[in-house]
Structures are given as C-alpha cells and as structure tokens.
Amino acid sequence: MRASRMLSILTTLQARGQVTAPELAEVCEVSVRTIYRDIDALAASGVPVYADRGAEGGYRLLDGYRVRLNGLSPSEAGALFLAGLPGPAAALGLDAAMIAAQNKLMAALPANLREDAGRMQERFHLDAPGWFGEAEQPKHLRTIAGATLRETFIRIRYQSWRAEKRRRVAPLGLVLKGGGWYLAGQVDGNVRTYRVARVLDCTTLDERFDRPTGFDLAAYWQDATLRLEAEMHSDVAVVRLSPLGVKLLDALSQPYVRTRTQIEEAKDADGWRIARVPTGKTSWHAAAELLRLGAEAEVLEPAHLREKMAEMTQAMALRYRAARKA
C-alpha cells in the first residue's frame, strides 16, 4: 500500500506541478505526517522532490523529471481506456488525437496490462443520448471548444426560448448531458448555461479572458442542474393514484420528480393512494405531465390544476367523438 501511495504522490506532483502536504494527504487519504514521511523516503531513494517554503509553497519535482506508466494497476489501466470513449472526442474534433494518445499509452504499458486494457475497449461502449433520442451535432461546437481551451472570448447569436440574443461570452467549459452539449459561459460577471445546438452564429474574438478563480465546472453544473429542475417543478400537486398509477408515475417521471414524490402508505377501498407530486409552475405544463398517467390518476389539489385537467380531457374527448362520427 505504501508503494502505491508513493506512486500516487509522484503522479500528483507530475500532473499539478506544485502541491501542498495537506493536498497530498487528501489525495492519498492519509495524515499529513504520513505524507512527510513518504516525501522523505522518496528523496532518500533518489527522487528529485523539493520543498518550497512559505505561504505559497509546497512540494514539486525537478523540472523534466517524469514518472513511468508501468506503475499502473490493471484496473487503473482499464479506466484510462474507458475515459477515451470515441463519440464525444469525435464531436470535439479530437478523435485522431485520442487514438494517437491511446496507441502511445498502450505502447508504454507493460505486456501484462495491454491485454486487460484491450478488453476494456472491446467490452464497454457509451451511448450518451437517452432512448429514442439522437446525439446533437452542433454546428459551432468545435469553434466553441477551441475558444474554451485557448481562453478567448466568443461572440454568439443565440436562440433562447423567448427571443434571439447576441452575447459576448467567456467560454469556461462544455458539458455533454443526454446527447446534448451545453456551454458554461460568463457574461457580465455571471456564469450562465447555453445549449450549443441553439447557437446560430459563433465568432472567436482575438481577446483573452481571465478564468474566474476557483471556478469548478462539475460543481457549477451540478448546482445549475438542481436549480433548473427546482424552477421547472416549483409547485406541488396532490394526486390520487391507482396501483397502476403508482407504477406509471415511477416509470415515467424524471429522476428529480421521482425522488421528491411523497406517496402515503394508506390505501382507500379501491387500493388507491394519495401522493404529493412536484409539477411545473404553470397549469398547462403540470397538466401535460400528469396526463401521461391517463385514467390512473386524479388531481385533487390545487383547484386550478384540477380545472385545467378537466378542460384538457374534455377537449380531447370532444375531438375524438367528432372524429368517430365522421
């Protein structure tokens, strides 16, 4: 375990440049005192690791020193090849670079690990879009990705739900979710989310921007996703569900709705149960979501949603009766 930990220290120093002892302790899940002992052992064995003192200090490797990849475990080697799934790389224009990098990695691996890494590629495949959906092929994705890496501003013409807009954006990161690409971009000091497929025009500007200190793309995306889902399901409906309705609600609901739905254990004489279900903030959206349950659900509250359900189902019944008579 100590050998594995010391290799982890080396690879972390190589990847990050300069790292403090508390940061290394967090990576290796040990105490800072243990890190001090491991650093001393590395130095004693001839590894050129140095300590920079002071508030901005930390440990670093001598410039030019590199760690060989033959310290990888079989599972670590396989995980590296799983990270190189082809679809997203091709969309970003990095498919050739990915293949070249994988070939170099395969050549650097010891012979006993090459077979395991090859099996990982053969046996796992990522299909990002949801069922019955297709991956988007945004026209300006590669341009935006290039500006994101170079940290240069872009000017976009964007079609939002409400209107067409023009924005000067600092592209901070790209996220692939459900087959769709999203841009986290800073505009006037605020970070916003843009669906790349809705970018109508994109021009790269010859002007660099300073990335916000401490910006974490994964943390931003998680917060933005939860905030959006909460905004889209800000109301709650009291719904009476049949036994089949309970199953349909579980099968058809979005994860956000499913995890926040409260269903009472008590049943009436017909086996129906009462549930509190997060819904859209307009009657139309809420009714559209609940109509998927058909006759297996009855809205009890709020009154305006119950009225909207009655209005929509009556309109549907009239339309189908007219079609049958014709």
C-alpha positions in Angstrom: 0.0 0.0 0.0 2.9 2.4 0.7 4.4 1.8 -2.7 1.0 2.6 -4.3 0.7 5.7 -2.2 4.2 6.9 -3.1 3.4 6.4 -6.8 0.2 8.4 -6.3 2.3 11.2 -4.7 4.7 11.2 -7.7 1.9 11.2 -10.3 0.1 14.0 -8.5 3.2 16.1 -8.4 3.9 15.5 -12.0 0.3 16.4 -13.0 -0.2 19.5 -10.8 3.4 20.9 -10.6 3.4 22.1 -7.0 1.2 20.6 -4.3 1.0 21.2 -0.5 1.3 18.4 2.0 -2.4 18.8 3.1 -3.5 18.4 -0.6 -1.4 15.3 -1.0 -2.8 13.9 2.3 -6.3 14.4 0.9 -5.5 12.7 -2.4 -3.9 9.7 -0.6 -6.4 9.6 2.3 -3.7 9.6 4.9 -2.4 12.1 7.6 -0.1 15.0 6.8 2.5 13.4 9.0 2.4 10.2 6.8 3.0 12.4 3.7 6.0 14.0 5.3 7.5 10.5 5.9 6.7 9.4 2.4 8.3 12.5 0.9 11.5 11.9 3.0 11.6 8.3 1.7 11.2 9.4 -1.9 14.0 11.9 -1.5 16.2 9.3 0.2 15.6 6.9 -2.7 16.9 9.5 -5.2 13.6 11.0 -6.5 14.3 14.8 -7.1 11.4 16.1 -4.9 11.9 19.6 -3.4 10.0 21.7 -0.9 9.3 25.4 -1.5 8.8 27.1 1.9 6.3 29.9 2.7 2.6 30.6 2.3 2.7 29.8 -1.4 5.0 26.9 -1.0 4.6 23.1 -1.5 6.3 20.1 -2.9 7.4 19.8 -6.5 9.6 17.6 -8.8 12.7 18.8 -10.5 11.8 20.2 -13.9 12.0 17.4 -16.6 11.5 14.5 -14.2 8.8 12.1 -15.3 7.1 9.1 -13.8 6.8 6.0 -16.0 3.4 4.5 -16.5 4.4 0.9 -15.6 3.2 1.6 -12.0 -0.5 1.3 -13.2 -2.6 -1.4 -11.7 -4.8 -3.4 -14.1 -8.0 -1.6 -13.1 -6.2 1.8 -13.4 -5.0 1.0 -16.9 -8.5 -0.1 -18.0 -10.0 3.1 -16.5 -7.8 5.2 -18.7 -9.0 3.5 -21.8 -12.7 3.9 -20.7 -12.0 7.6 -20.5 -11.3 7.7 -24.2 -14.7 6.8 -25.5 -15.0 7.9 -29.2 -18.2 9.7 -29.5 -17.5 12.9 -27.5 -13.9 13.1 -28.7 -15.1 13.0 -32.4 -17.7 15.7 -31.7 -14.9 17.9 -30.4 -12.6 17.1 -33.3 -10.2 15.2 -31.0 -10.8 11.6 -32.3 -7.5 11.4 -34.1 -5.6 12.8 -31.1 -7.5 10.3 -28.8 -6.5 7.4 -31.0 -2.8 8.5 -31.1 -2.8 9.0 -27.3 -4.3 5.6 -26.7 -1.7 4.0 -29.0 1.1 5.7 -27.1 -0.4 4.6 -23.8 -0.7 1.0 -25.0 2.9 1.0 -26.1 4.0 2.3 -22.7 2.1 -0.3 -20.7 3.8 -3.5 -19.5 2.8 -6.5 -21.6 0.7 -8.0 -18.8 -1.6 -4.9 -18.8 -2.1 -4.5 -22.5 -4.5 -7.4 -22.8 -6.7 -6.1 -20.0 -6.8 -2.6 -21.4 -7.8 -4.0 -24.8 -10.6 -6.0 -23.3 -12.0 -2.8 -21.7 -12.2 -1.2 -25.1 -13.9 -4.2 -26.6 -16.5 -4.7 -23.9 -17.7 -1.3 -22.9 -19.5 1.3 -25.0 -21.0 4.7 -24.2 -24.3 5.7 -25.9 -24.9 9.1 -24.4 -28.4 10.0 -25.6 -31.5 8.7 -23.9 -33.7 6.1 -25.5 -35.2 7.1 -28.8 -33.0 10.2 -28.9 -30.1 11.2 -31.1 -26.8 12.9 -30.2 -26.8 16.5 -31.3 -24.2 17.6 -33.8 -24.0 21.4 -33.1 -22.6 23.4 -35.9 -20.3 25.6 -33.8 -19.2 23.0 -31.2 -15.6 22.8 -32.3 -15.2 26.5 -32.5 -16.5 26.9 -29.0 -14.3 24.1 -27.7 -11.2 25.7 -29.3 -12.0 29.1 -27.7 -12.6 27.3 -24.3 -9.2 25.7 -24.4 -7.5 29.0 -25.5 -9.5 31.1 -23.1 -10.6 33.6 -25.7 -13.9 35.4 -25.9 -16.6 34.4 -28.4 -19.4 36.4 -29.9 -22.6 34.3 -30.4 -26.1 34.8 -31.8 -28.3 32.6 -29.6 -31.9 31.4 -29.9 -33.4 31.2 -26.5 -36.9 30.0 -25.8 -38.1 33.6 -25.8 -36.0 35.5 -28.3 -32.9 35.7 -30.3 -30.0 37.2 -28.4 -26.4 38.3 -29.1 -23.8 37.8 -26.4 -20.1 38.3 -25.8 -19.2 35.2 -23.8 -16.2 33.9 -22.0 -16.4 30.1 -22.5 -15.5 28.4 -19.3 -16.4 24.8 -20.1 -18.5 22.3 -22.0 -20.8 19.6 -20.6 -22.3 16.6 -22.5 -25.6 15.5 -21.0 -28.1 13.2 -22.6 -26.6 13.6 -26.0 -26.8 17.4 -25.8 -23.8 19.8 -25.4 -24.0 22.8 -23.0 -21.7 25.7 -22.6 -21.0 27.3 -19.2 -20.2 30.8 -20.3 -19.5 34.0 -18.3 -21.4 37.1 -19.4 -21.0 40.4 -17.5 -19.5 38.6 -14.5 -22.3 36.0 -14.3 -21.9 32.4 -15.4 -24.9 31.1 -17.5 -25.7 28.0 -19.4 -26.2 27.9 -23.1 -27.3 24.9 -25.2 -24.7 24.7 -28.0 -27.3 23.5 -30.6 -29.1 26.8 -30.2 -26.0 28.9 -31.1 -26.9 30.2 -34.6 -23.6 32.0 -35.2 -20.2 32.0 -33.4 -17.1 34.1 -33.9 -13.9 33.7 -32.0 -12.5 37.1 -30.8 -8.8 38.0 -30.5 -9.2 38.8 -26.9 -8.3 36.6 -23.9 -10.2 36.4 -20.6 -9.1 35.6 -17.1 -10.7 32.4 -15.8 -12.6 33.0 -12.6 -10.5 31.9 -9.6 -11.8 28.7 -8.1 -14.4 28.0 -10.8 -15.2 24.3 -10.8 -17.1 23.1 -13.9 -18.5 20.0 -12.3 -19.7 21.8 -9.2 -21.3 24.6 -11.3 -23.1 22.1 -13.5 -24.5 20.2 -10.5 -25.8 23.4 -8.9 -27.2 24.7 -12.2 -29.0 21.4 -12.9 -30.6 21.2 -9.5 -31.6 24.9 -9.7 -33.2 24.4 -13.2 -35.1 21.3 -12.1 -36.4 23.1 -9.0 -37.5 26.0 -11.1 -39.3 23.7 -13.6 -41.1 21.9 -10.8 -41.7 24.6 -8.3 -45.3 23.6 -7.5 -46.8 20.5 -5.8 -50.0 18.6 -6.8 -52.0 16.3 -4.6 -52.8 13.4 -6.7 -54.9 10.2 -6.1 -53.2 7.2 -7.8 -54.4 3.7 -8.6 -52.0 0.8 -8.0 -51.1 1.0 -11.7 -50.8 4.8 -11.5 -48.2 4.4 -8.8 -46.1 2.2 -11.1 -46.6 4.5 -14.1 -45.6 7.6 -12.1 -42.4 5.8 -11.0 -41.6 4.7 -14.6 -42.5 7.9 -16.4 -41.3 10.6 -14.0 -38.0 12.4 -14.3 -35.4 11.5 -11.6 -35.9 14.9 -9.8 -39.7 14.3 -9.6 -39.4 10.7 -8.7 -37.1 11.2 -5.7 -39.2 14.1 -4.3 -42.6 12.5 -4.7 -44.3 11.6 -1.4 -46.8 8.7 -1.5 -48.9 7.8 1.5 -48.9 4.2 2.7 -52.7 4.2 3.4 -55.0 3.0 0.7 -58.7 3.5 0.1 -61.2 0.7 -0.5 -60.2 0.5 -4.2 -56.4 0.4 -3.4 -55.8 4.0 -4.5 -53.2 6.1 -2.6 -52.6 9.9 -2.2 -49.3 11.4 -3.5 -47.7 14.8 -3.4 -46.0 15.3 -6.8 -43.7 18.1 -7.8 -45.1 19.7 -11.0 -44.4 22.5 -13.5 -45.3 26.0 -12.3 -48.0 26.6 -15.0 -51.2 24.7 -15.1 -50.6 23.7 -18.7 -47.2 22.1 -18.1 -48.4 20.4 -14.9 -51.4 19.0 -16.6 -49.4 17.8 -19.6 -47.0 15.9 -17.2 -49.9 14.3 -15.3 -51.9 13.4 -18.3 -49.3 10.7 -19.1 -50.8 8.7 -16.3 -54.2 8.6 -18.1 -57.2 7.5 -16.0 -54.9 6.0 -13.3 -54.5 9.4 -11.7 -56.9 12.1 -10.3 -55.7 15.6 -9.4 -57.3 16.7 -6.1 -55.3 19.9 -5.5 -54.7 22.7 -6.4 -58.1 23.6 -7.7 -56.8 25.5 -10.8 -54.8 22.4 -11.9 -57.9 20.1 -11.4 -59.9 22.5 -13.6 -57.1 22.5 -16.3 -57.1 18.7 -16.3 -60.9 18.7 -16.7 -60.7 21.3 -19.5 -58.0 19.4 -21.4 -59.6 15.9 -21.1 -63.0 17.3 -22.1 -61.4 18.9 -25.2 -59.7 15.6 -26.1 -63.0 13.6 -25.6 -64.9 16.0 -27.9 -62.2 15.8 -30.6 -62.2 12.0 -30.6 -66.0 11.8 -30.6 -66.2 14.1 -33.6 -63.6 12.0 -35.4 -65.6 8.8 -34.7 -68.8 10.3 -36.0 -67.1 11.5 -39.2 
